[in-house]
């Protein structure tokens, strides 16, 4: 993997608390995926996908075996990616409460920044 073209930033402890709860093989897949997002010009949607119907939220997608994990993120100043809440996905649809939380955290991030 090449040079970093995007910086990844954790907003408060949301991602780190989630990450801390994961099994080692899931952690390493998340680390690999974040490195991919940071270094690859066009990240495949399989790993990083815009969430339609949101205010610019992106889903970081990790699958290990049959387990599916998601972390919400958004852009600040184009190349800075801010990570917020993560969860294990148990159903086809992304839980509305998780999307609502991510939207709230995004607003909080920009409010605190200004």
N, C-alpha and C positions, 0 to 999 in steps of 0.2 A: 504494500500500500504506500502511496506517495505522500507528498507534503500535505499539511493541513490546509484546507481551503475554507473550512468552517470551524468556528469555536463552539464548544458545547459547555453550557453553564447550567448548574443545578439551582433552581429557585427554592430557597430554604431547604428543608430536609425531606421534601416529598419523595423525590426519586431515591435518595439514599436510604431512607427507611424501607421503601419497597425493595430495593436492591439487596439490602441486608437480610431480608426474609427469604431470599431465593436459594435454591440448591446450587452447588458449585458449578454444575454443567450449564445451568441457566445463566448464572453470572457470567461465565466465560463467553457464552453466545451473545449476551447483551454487550459485553466489552468489545467483542468482534464487530457487532452491528454498529455500535457508536463510532468505532474507528472507521468503518466503511462510510458512514454518513459524513464524518469529518473530512475524509480524504478523497472521495470519489465525486467527480463532477456531476454526473447524472446517477442518482441513487435509484436502483430499481424499486418500483412500487411495492414489491414483495416485502421490503424492509422499511419503507418510509413513504407514507401515503397521506395526501391531503384529505381531511374529513369534510365531505360536503355538508352544507347546512350549518357550518360553524363559522366563527369569526377568524378563520385562518389557523385553525388547529391542525396539527399533523400527528399521525399515529406512527410511533416506532414499533415495528412488528417483529416479534421473536417467537419461533416455534421450536420446541425441543420434544421430539417424539410426538405424542398426541396432545401435549400441553401447549397452549397458546397464551402468550403474554403480550400486553400492550402498554406503552407509555405515551402519554400525551406531551406534545411539545409545540413551540411556535417560534417564529423568527423575530429577532429584534435587529434593526439595522442591516437587514439582508443576509449577512453570513454568520450571525450569532444565533445559535439554537438554544432555547431555554427549555429545560426539561421540568415537567411538573409530575402529576400523579401517574402511578402505574397500577396495573391490576392483572389478575389472571382471568382470561376470557373463558367463560363456561357455556355461553350461548352464541348463536349466530349473530345476534344484534349486540352492538356495543351498549352497555348499560347507560341509560340516560343520566343517572346520578353521577357517573364518572365524567361524562361530557360536561355536565353542569359544573362540577367541581373544577375541571380544567379551565372552563370559561371564567369562573370566579378567580382562580389563581392568576390567569393571564391579566385580568383587569387589575388585580392587586399588585402584580409585578410592575405594570406601567404606571399605576397611581403612585407607588412608592418611589419609582425612578424619577418622576417629574418634580 
